[in-house]
Amino acid sequence: MSSRARSSPLGWALAATATALALYTVFVVHAAGQTLLALTVLVVAALALWTYTSARTNALRYLFPGIAAAVIFVIFPMLYTVGISFTNYSSENLLDRDAARAYLLDAAVAAPDSQRNFSLLAEAGGRFRVRIEAADGPALVTPALALPAEPVGTRELPLQPADAATTTAATAAALPLREVIAHLPALRELRLLAPGASVPLRLINLREFAAMQALYAAQPDGSLVDTQTRVVYRADDDRGYFTAEDGSRLTPGYRVAVGWRHYATLFSEGRFREPFAGVFVWTVVFAALSVVFAAGLGLLLSVLLNWEALPFKGAYRLVLFLPYAVPGFISILVFKGLFNQNLGEINFILHGLFGIRPAWFSDPLLAKTMLLIVNVWLGFPYMMILCSGLIKSIPADLYEASAIAGAGPLANFWHITLPLILKPLTPLLISAFAFNFNNFVLISLLTNGRPDQLDTTLPAGTTDILVSYTWRIAFQDSGQQFGLASAISTVIFLIVAAITLLQLRLTRQADDAQR
């Protein structure tokens, strides 16, 4: 906005409204327990307010939306991931200490010999009674009540002997189980208090009510004691669990800071280091070979298609471009069927020609070969298009001079084509390497990382790359260890950044040497 607009009442009203909305958002996010996100939103909002109200930030106003998007969607997730890597965050350690303690204290079990069968009796007018069968003595029933389809809050009702109930209740028919299930949400909210009892009965399954007793009781020192076994569990802030002297622990645990423990686990303990090292080596090999083969095939095809005497070049280009035009996940699923050991067309052809049926998905070497074949198929059209454009930009005078000198096609390629396209192609090769380094979709859809490695503490597949290995740790296996997965993600980021910087530096040095 202009300086005049900023100084107008409308401008200040808009600024005040935006500030109020931003502060409300920060408050809501912080109340939800996301302190780092709340701080990020506060910083972005403050920068936005300064940018669009100051007379000294005219140029920054056009850049700010992109800067804000980078902060929220790139920098914040990166910092959040790094922060999680220093905690024990997992599926068992989602809560803070107070919330985990409250959850454990709220846990209850049925008191011994308190289970009672029940039936639901229907009366005229759409009202119901719950009949509790007694082990000895008369049955008990509730007063007539309405049971909505949805719970309406906890309700405590007195029970009375069935022979003292109304005639309608005594003669009502018990509802079948199917109709009882329809009223379960309301039945769960009922608390039925028998005569002379101090603990109400609660629904525990489809057929029984029972008196519930707390599973754990709080001690004055903050520890928890099992009400049945009398085992004492004390908070272990090193690992984030309430732990007994014999080493047993209660779940859920709670979040604690573990420092560099996850990083030390990855690089110091052999049971974790060996699968991680194997996955890392395969990731580098997979990314490098994919780039080399795809770029090589794309360059070869682009050189052939640039041959002036070749007929039907347009048709060839169209056919060779089709693998890139088809969505990648469709092509991957098609190849998954083609490589099927028993029903796939590839093994059908190989069996007919050579009498073999390779086990593409169960043999580690064949599975890796299959991944490379499919990835090169998906990647070479892109490289072919890039190389074709770069070749078209080479002056034709160079080839004419080379022809006068008597040079052949191979000499033209090695001394003219390749040197002139390699420099502009290098950054694209680096980006392709980074893409394949994190090519999660191919691994997930084609092999899902399998076949698995044997004798590993953490699940790891022989075809897993680092990103799919991290996915399995975070969301599939190993108790969903988000902290450890975040540590691996941080390592992946540092590795990719280091490799990219190294390649860029080598490229710059090569350019300087050519000058």
C-alpha positions as CSV (number, residue, x, y, z in Angstrom):
1,M,0.0,0.0,0.0
2,S,1.1,3.6,-0.6
3,S,2.3,5.9,2.2
4,R,-1.0,7.8,1.9
5,A,-3.0,4.6,2.2
6,R,-1.0,3.5,5.2
7,S,-1.7,6.8,7.0
8,S,-5.4,6.7,6.3
9,P,-7.9,5.5,8.9
10,L,-8.9,2.6,6.6
11,G,-5.3,1.5,6.3
12,W,-4.7,1.6,10.0
13,A,-8.1,-0.3,10.5
14,L,-7.0,-3.0,8.1
15,A,-3.6,-3.2,9.9
16,A,-5.3,-3.5,13.3
17,T,-7.7,-6.1,12.1
18,A,-4.9,-8.2,10.5
19,T,-2.8,-7.9,13.7
20,A,-5.8,-9.0,15.9
21,L,-6.4,-12.0,13.6
22,A,-2.7,-12.9,13.7
23,L,-2.5,-12.7,17.5
24,Y,-5.7,-14.8,17.8
25,T,-4.1,-17.4,15.5
26,V,-0.9,-17.4,17.6
27,F,-2.9,-17.8,20.8
28,V,-4.9,-20.8,19.4
29,V,-1.9,-22.5,18.0
30,H,0.0,-22.0,21.3
31,A,-3.0,-23.3,23.3
32,A,-2.9,-26.5,21.1
33,G,0.6,-27.1,22.4
34,Q,2.5,-26.1,19.2
35,T,4.8,-23.5,20.7
36,L,7.3,-23.5,17.8
37,L,4.6,-23.1,15.2
38,A,3.0,-20.3,17.2
39,L,6.4,-18.5,17.4
40,T,6.9,-18.9,13.7
41,V,3.4,-17.4,12.9
42,L,4.2,-14.6,15.3
43,V,7.5,-13.8,13.6
44,V,5.9,-13.9,10.1
45,A,3.0,-11.7,11.2
46,A,5.3,-9.2,12.8
47,L,7.4,-9.0,9.6
48,A,4.2,-8.7,7.5
49,L,3.0,-5.8,9.7
50,W,6.3,-4.0,9.4
51,T,6.7,-4.7,5.7
52,Y,3.3,-3.4,4.7
53,T,3.2,-0.4,7.1
54,S,6.7,1.0,6.8
55,A,7.7,3.5,4.2
56,R,11.2,1.9,3.9
57,T,10.1,-1.5,2.7
58,N,8.6,-0.8,-0.7
59,A,10.7,-3.4,-2.5
60,L,10.3,-6.0,0.2
61,R,6.5,-6.0,-0.2
62,Y,6.8,-7.9,-3.4
63,L,9.2,-10.5,-2.0
64,F,7.5,-11.0,1.3
65,P,4.8,-13.6,0.2
66,G,7.6,-15.8,-1.1
67,I,9.7,-15.3,2.0
68,A,6.7,-16.0,4.3
69,A,5.9,-19.2,2.3
70,A,9.5,-20.4,2.6
71,V,9.6,-19.7,6.3
72,I,6.3,-21.6,7.0
73,F,6.5,-24.4,4.5
74,V,10.3,-25.0,4.3
75,I,12.2,-23.6,7.3
76,F,9.7,-24.4,9.9
77,P,9.2,-28.1,9.0
78,M,13.0,-28.4,8.8
79,L,13.5,-26.9,12.3
80,Y,10.5,-28.9,13.6
81,T,12.1,-32.1,12.3
82,V,15.4,-31.3,13.8
83,G,13.7,-30.5,17.1
84,I,11.9,-33.8,17.2
85,S,15.1,-35.7,16.5
86,F,16.3,-34.7,20.0
87,T,13.3,-36.2,21.7
88,N,11.9,-39.7,22.3
89,Y,8.7,-38.8,20.3
90,S,7.0,-42.1,19.2
91,S,3.6,-43.8,19.2
92,E,4.2,-44.6,22.9
93,N,5.5,-41.1,23.8
94,L,2.9,-38.7,22.3
95,L,1.8,-37.0,25.6
96,D,3.6,-34.8,28.0
97,R,4.3,-36.1,31.5
98,D,1.2,-34.7,33.2
99,A,-1.1,-35.9,30.4
100,A,0.4,-39.4,30.5
101,R,0.0,-39.6,34.3
102,A,-3.6,-38.4,34.1
103,Y,-4.3,-41.0,31.4
104,L,-2.9,-43.8,33.6
105,L,-4.8,-42.7,36.6
106,D,-8.0,-42.7,34.6
107,A,-7.4,-46.3,33.5
108,A,-9.9,-48.7,35.2
109,V,-10.7,-52.4,35.2
110,A,-13.7,-54.3,36.3
111,A,-13.7,-55.1,40.0
112,P,-13.5,-58.9,40.8
113,D,-16.9,-60.6,40.8
114,S,-18.8,-57.4,39.9
115,Q,-19.8,-58.4,36.4
116,R,-23.5,-58.5,35.8
117,N,-25.4,-59.5,32.7
118,F,-28.0,-57.0,31.5
119,S,-30.8,-56.8,29.0
120,L,-32.5,-53.7,27.5
121,L,-36.3,-53.6,28.0
122,A,-38.5,-51.6,25.7
123,E,-41.7,-49.9,26.9
124,A,-44.5,-48.1,25.2
125,G,-43.8,-44.5,24.2
126,G,-40.2,-45.1,23.2
127,R,-38.8,-45.5,26.7
128,F,-36.5,-48.2,28.0
129,R,-35.3,-49.8,31.2
130,V,-32.0,-51.6,31.8
131,R,-32.4,-54.8,33.7
132,I,-29.4,-56.0,35.6
133,E,-29.3,-59.7,36.5
134,A,-28.0,-60.5,40.0
135,A,-25.8,-63.5,40.9
136,D,-28.0,-64.0,44.0
137,G,-31.1,-62.1,44.8
138,P,-33.7,-60.3,42.7
139,A,-32.8,-58.6,39.4
140,L,-32.5,-54.8,39.4
141,V,-34.0,-52.4,36.9
142,T,-33.6,-48.7,36.2
143,P,-36.4,-46.2,36.0
144,A,-37.9,-45.7,32.6
145,L,-35.7,-43.5,30.5
146,A,-35.1,-42.3,26.9
147,L,-32.0,-43.5,25.2
148,P,-30.9,-41.2,22.3
149,A,-28.8,-42.4,19.5
150,E,-25.9,-40.2,20.7
151,P,-24.5,-39.8,24.2
152,V,-25.8,-36.9,26.2
153,G,-23.3,-36.9,29.1
154,T,-22.8,-39.1,32.0
155,R,-26.0,-40.1,33.8
156,E,-26.2,-41.8,37.2
157,L,-29.4,-43.7,37.8
158,P,-30.6,-45.7,40.9
159,L,-31.4,-49.3,40.5
160,Q,-34.5,-50.9,42.2
161,P,-35.6,-54.5,42.6
162,A,-37.5,-55.8,39.6
163,D,-40.5,-56.9,41.6
164,A,-41.0,-53.2,42.7
165,A,-40.9,-51.9,39.2
166,T,-43.9,-51.0,37.1
167,T,-46.0,-53.7,35.5
168,T,-44.9,-52.5,32.1
169,A,-41.3,-53.0,32.9
170,A,-41.9,-56.4,34.3
171,T,-43.6,-57.6,31.2
172,A,-41.5,-55.8,28.6
173,A,-39.6,-57.9,26.1
174,A,-35.8,-57.7,26.0
175,L,-34.4,-56.2,22.8
176,P,-32.3,-58.4,20.5
177,L,-28.6,-57.7,20.5
178,R,-28.8,-55.9,17.1
179,E,-31.0,-53.2,18.6
180,V,-28.9,-53.0,21.8
181,I,-25.9,-52.2,19.7
182,A,-27.8,-49.2,18.2
183,H,-28.1,-47.8,21.8
184,L,-24.5,-48.4,22.8
185,P,-23.4,-44.7,22.8
186,A,-26.0,-43.9,25.3
187,L,-25.5,-47.0,27.4
188,R,-21.8,-46.2,27.8
189,E,-22.8,-43.0,29.5
190,L,-25.0,-44.6,32.2
191,R,-23.8,-45.1,35.8
192,L,-26.1,-47.5,37.6
193,L,-26.1,-47.4,41.4
194,A,-27.3,-50.5,43.1
195,P,-29.0,-50.2,46.6
196,G,-26.3,-50.0,49.3
197,A,-23.5,-49.7,46.8
198,S,-21.0,-46.8,46.6
199,V,-19.5,-47.6,43.2
200,P,-21.8,-47.4,40.2
201,L,-22.0,-50.1,37.5
202,R,-20.7,-49.2,34.0
203,L,-21.0,-50.9,30.6
204,I,-17.9,-53.0,29.9
205,N,-19.1,-55.0,26.9
206,L,-22.2,-55.9,24.8
207,R,-23.6,-58.1,27.6
208,E,-22.3,-56.9,30.9
209,F,-22.2,-54.0,33.4
210,A,-19.6,-54.0,36.2
211,A,-18.2,-51.9,39.0
212,M,-14.9,-50.3,37.8
213,Q,-11.9,-49.7,40.0
214,A,-8.9,-47.6,39.2
215,L,-5.9,-49.6,37.8
216,Y,-3.3,-47.2,39.3
217,A,-3.4,-45.0,42.3
218,A,-1.3,-41.8,42.9
219,Q,1.3,-41.7,45.7
220,P,2.4,-38.6,47.6
221,D,5.8,-38.6,45.9
222,G,4.3,-38.6,42.4
223,S,4.7,-42.3,41.7
224,L,1.9,-44.7,40.7
225,V,1.1,-47.9,42.4
226,D,-0.8,-50.8,40.7
227,T,-3.9,-51.3,42.8
228,Q,-3.9,-55.1,42.1
229,T,-0.2,-56.1,42.3
230,R,1.0,-53.2,44.5
231,V,3.9,-52.7,42.2
232,V,5.2,-49.1,42.3
233,Y,6.1,-47.2,39.1
234,R,8.2,-44.1,39.2
235,A,8.8,-41.5,36.5
236,D,12.0,-42.2,34.5
237,D,12.7,-38.8,32.8
238,D,15.7,-40.3,31.0
239,R,13.5,-42.6,28.8
240,G,10.0,-41.0,29.3
241,Y,8.1,-43.9,31.1
242,F,6.8,-44.7,34.5
243,T,9.1,-47.6,35.4
244,A,9.2,-50.3,38.1
245,E,12.3,-51.6,39.8
246,D,12.2,-54.8,37.7
247,G,12.4,-52.7,34.5
248,S,8.8,-53.1,33.5
249,R,7.1,-49.9,32.3
250,L,3.7,-48.4,31.8
251,T,2.4,-47.2,28.5
252,P,1.7,-44.6,27.3
253,G,5.0,-42.9,28.2
254,Y,5.7,-39.2,27.9
255,R,7.9,-37.0,25.8
256,V,11.4,-36.1,27.1
257,A,14.5,-34.7,25.6
258,V,17.1,-37.3,24.8
259,G,19.9,-35.1,23.4
260,W,22.1,-36.8,20.8
261,R,20.9,-40.3,21.6
262,H,19.3,-41.0,18.3
263,Y,22.4,-39.8,16.3
264,A,24.7,-41.8,18.6
265,T,22.5,-44.9,18.0
266,L,22.7,-44.6,14.3
267,F,26.5,-44.2,14.1
268,S,27.8,-46.1,17.2
269,E,25.7,-49.2,17.7
270,G,26.4,-51.9,15.1
271,R,22.8,-53.2,15.1
272,F,21.6,-49.8,13.9
273,R,24.7,-48.7,12.0
274,E,25.0,-51.7,9.7
275,P,21.5,-51.5,8.1
276,F,21.7,-47.7,7.9
277,A,25.1,-47.9,6.2
278,G,23.8,-50.5,3.8
279,V,20.8,-48.4,2.9
280,F,22.9,-45.3,2.5
281,V,25.3,-47.0,0.1
282,W,22.5,-48.4,-2.0
283,T,20.8,-45.0,-2.0
284,V,23.9,-43.3,-3.5
285,V,24.4,-46.2,-6.0
286,F,20.8,-46.1,-7.0
287,A,20.7,-42.3,-7.5
288,A,24.0,-42.2,-9.3
289,L,23.3,-45.2,-11.7
290,S,19.8,-43.8,-12.4
291,V,21.2,-40.5,-13.5
292,V,24.1,-42.0,-15.5
293,F,21.9,-44.5,-17.4
294,A,19.0,-42.1,-17.9
295,A,21.3,-39.3,-19.0
296,G,23.3,-41.6,-21.2
297,L,20.3,-43.1,-22.9
298,G,18.6,-39.7,-23.3
299,L,21.8,-38.2,-24.8
300,L,22.2,-41.1,-27.2
301,L,18.6,-40.9,-28.4
302,S,18.8,-37.1,-28.8
303,V,22.0,-37.4,-30.9
304,L,20.3,-40.0,-33.1
305,L,17.2,-37.9,-33.5
306,N,19.3,-34.9,-34.4
307,W,20.6,-36.8,-37.5
308,E,19.2,-34.9,-40.5
309,A,18.9,-38.0,-42.7
310,L,16.8,-39.9,-40.2
311,P,13.2,-40.3,-41.6
312,F,10.1,-40.0,-39.4
313,K,12.0,-38.1,-36.6
314,G,8.8,-36.5,-35.3
315,A,7.1,-39.9,-34.9
316,Y,10.1,-41.3,-33.1
317,R,10.2,-38.3,-30.7
318,L,6.5,-38.7,-30.0
319,V,6.9,-42.4,-29.2
320,L,9.9,-41.9,-27.0
321,F,8.3,-39.0,-25.1
322,L,5.3,-41.2,-24.1
323,P,6.9,-42.7,-21.0
324,Y,7.3,-39.2,-19.6
325,A,3.7,-38.2,-20.6
326,V,2.1,-41.1,-18.7
327,P,1.8,-40.4,-14.9
328,G,4.7,-42.1,-13.1
329,F,2.6,-44.0,-10.6
330,I,0.6,-45.7,-13.4
331,S,3.8,-46.7,-15.2
332,I,5.2,-48.1,-12.0
333,L,2.1,-50.2,-11.3
334,V,2.2,-51.5,-14.9
335,F,5.8,-52.5,-14.5
336,K,4.9,-54.2,-11.2
337,G,2.6,-56.4,-13.1
338,L,5.0,-57.0,-16.0
339,F,7.7,-58.2,-13.6
340,N,5.4,-60.6,-11.7
341,Q,7.3,-63.9,-11.4
342,N,4.4,-66.2,-12.4
343,L,2.0,-64.0,-14.4
344,G,4.1,-61.2,-15.8
345,E,4.8,-60.8,-19.5
346,I,8.5,-60.3,-19.0
347,N,9.0,-63.7,-17.3
348,F,6.6,-65.2,-19.9
349,I,9.0,-64.0,-22.7
350,L,12.1,-65.0,-20.8
351,H,10.7,-68.5,-20.1
352,G,9.8,-68.9,-23.7
353,L,13.2,-67.9,-25.0
354,F,15.6,-69.2,-22.2
355,G,13.4,-71.3,-20.0
356,I,13.9,-69.1,-16.9
357,R,11.6,-67.2,-14.5
358,P,13.7,-64.7,-12.5
359,A,12.4,-63.9,-9.0
360,W,12.4,-60.2,-9.5
361,F,10.8,-59.3,-6.1
362,S,12.5,-61.9,-3.8
363,D,16.1,-61.8,-5.0
364,P,17.9,-58.7,-3.8
365,L,20.1,-58.2,-6.8
366,L,17.3,-58.7,-9.3
367,A,15.0,-56.4,-7.3
368,K,17.6,-53.6,-7.5
369,T,18.1,-54.3,-11.2
370,M,14.4,-54.0,-11.7
371,L,14.3,-50.7,-9.9
372,L,17.0,-49.3,-12.1
373,I,15.3,-50.5,-15.3
374,V,12.0,-48.9,-14.3
375,N,13.6,-45.7,-13.1
376,V,15.7,-45.3,-16.3
377,W,12.5,-45.9,-18.3
378,L,10.8,-43.2,-16.4
379,G,13.7,-40.7,-16.6
380,F,15.3,-41.0,-20.0
381,P,12.6,-39.0,-21.9
382,Y,13.3,-35.9,-19.8
383,M,17.0,-36.2,-20.4
384,M,16.3,-36.7,-24.1
385,I,14.3,-33.5,-24.3
386,L,16.9,-31.5,-22.4
387,C,19.8,-32.8,-24.6
388,S,17.9,-32.2,-27.8
389,G,17.3,-28.6,-26.8
390,L,21.0,-28.2,-25.9
391,I,22.2,-29.8,-29.1
392,K,19.9,-27.5,-31.2
393,S,21.6,-24.5,-29.6
394,I,25.1,-25.6,-30.9
395,P,26.0,-23.5,-33.9
396,A,25.9,-25.5,-37.1
397,D,29.2,-23.9,-38.3
398,L,31.1,-26.0,-35.9
399,Y,29.9,-29.2,-37.4
400,E,30.5,-27.8,-40.9
401,A,34.1,-27.0,-40.0
402,S,34.5,-30.4,-38.5
403,A,33.2,-32.0,-41.7
404,I,35.7,-30.1,-43.8
405,A,38.5,-31.3,-41.5
406,G,37.3,-34.9,-42.1
407,A,36.0,-35.6,-38.6
408,G,33.5,-38.4,-38.2
409,P,30.3,-38.6,-36.0
410,L,32.2,-39.9,-33.0
411,A,34.8,-37.1,-33.2
412,N,32.0,-34.6,-33.5
413,F,30.3,-36.1,-30.4
414,W,33.4,-36.2,-28.2
415,H,34.9,-32.9,-29.2
416,I,31.9,-30.7,-30.0
417,T,28.6,-32.0,-28.8
418,L,29.5,-33.4,-25.4
419,P,31.8,-30.5,-24.2
420,L,29.3,-27.9,-25.2
421,I,26.2,-29.5,-23.6
422,L,27.9,-30.8,-20.5
423,K,28.3,-27.5,-18.8
424,P,24.6,-26.4,-18.9
425,L,23.6,-30.0,-18.3
426,T,25.5,-30.4,-15.1
427,P,23.1,-28.5,-12.8
428,L,20.2,-30.6,-14.2
429,L,22.2,-33.8,-13.5
430,I,22.8,-32.7,-9.9
431,S,19.1,-31.9,-9.4
432,A,18.2,-35.3,-10.9
433,F,20.6,-37.0,-8.5
434,A,18.9,-35.2,-5.6
435,F,15.5,-36.2,-6.9
436,N,16.5,-39.9,-7.2
437,F,18.2,-39.8,-3.8
438,N,14.7,-39.2,-2.4
439,N,12.6,-41.1,-5.0
440,F,10.1,-42.5,-2.4
441,V,7.3,-43.1,-4.9
442,L,9.2,-45.6,-7.0
443,I,10.4,-47.7,-4.0
444,S,7.1,-47.6,-2.3
445,L,4.9,-48.6,-5.2
446,L,7.3,-51.1,-6.9
447,T,9.0,-53.1,-4.0
448,N,8.1,-51.3,-0.8
449,G,11.8,-51.8,0.2
450,R,11.6,-55.6,0.0
451,P,13.0,-58.2,0.2
452,D,13.8,-57.4,3.8
453,Q,17.3,-57.6,5.4
454,L,17.7,-60.3,8.0
455,D,19.0,-60.0,11.5
456,T,18.4,-56.3,11.8
457,T,17.0,-54.5,14.9
458,L,15.2,-51.9,12.9
459,P,13.3,-53.2,9.8
460,A,15.2,-52.4,6.7
461,G,14.8,-53.7,3.1
462,T,17.5,-54.5,0.6
463,T,15.9,-52.1,-1.9
464,D,15.1,-49.4,0.7
465,I,16.6,-46.0,0.1
466,L,17.0,-43.6,3.0
467,V,13.7,-41.9,2.6
468,S,11.7,-45.1,2.4
469,Y,13.7,-46.5,5.3
470,T,12.8,-43.4,7.3
471,W,9.1,-43.9,6.4
472,R,9.1,-47.4,7.7
473,I,10.6,-46.4,11.0
474,A,8.2,-43.4,11.4
475,F,4.9,-44.8,10.2
476,Q,5.0,-48.6,9.6
477,D,7.3,-50.6,11.9
478,S,9.4,-50.2,15.1
479,G,6.7,-48.6,17.2
480,Q,6.5,-45.5,15.0
481,Q,9.7,-43.9,16.3
482,F,9.2,-40.4,15.1
483,G,12.3,-39.1,17.0
484,L,14.6,-41.6,15.4
485,A,13.0,-41.1,12.0
486,S,13.5,-37.3,12.4
487,A,17.2,-37.9,13.1
488,I,17.6,-40.0,10.0
489,S,15.7,-37.3,8.0
490,T,18.2,-34.7,9.3
491,V,21.1,-36.8,8.3
492,I,19.6,-37.2,4.8
493,F,19.2,-33.5,4.5
494,L,22.8,-32.9,5.5
495,I,24.1,-35.6,3.1
496,V,22.1,-34.3,0.2
497,A,23.2,-30.7,1.0
498,A,26.9,-31.8,1.3
499,I,26.8,-33.8,-2.0
500,T,25.1,-30.9,-3.8
501,L,27.6,-28.4,-2.5
502,L,30.5,-30.6,-3.4
503,Q,29.3,-31.2,-6.9
504,L,28.6,-27.5,-7.5
505,R,32.1,-26.7,-6.2
506,L,33.7,-29.3,-8.5
507,T,31.7,-27.9,-11.4
508,R,32.8,-24.4,-10.7
509,Q,36.4,-25.6,-10.5
510,A,36.1,-27.3,-13.8
511,D,34.7,-24.2,-15.4
512,D,37.5,-22.1,-14.0
513,A,40.0,-24.6,-15.4
514,Q,38.5,-24.4,-18.9
515,R,38.7,-20.6,-18.8
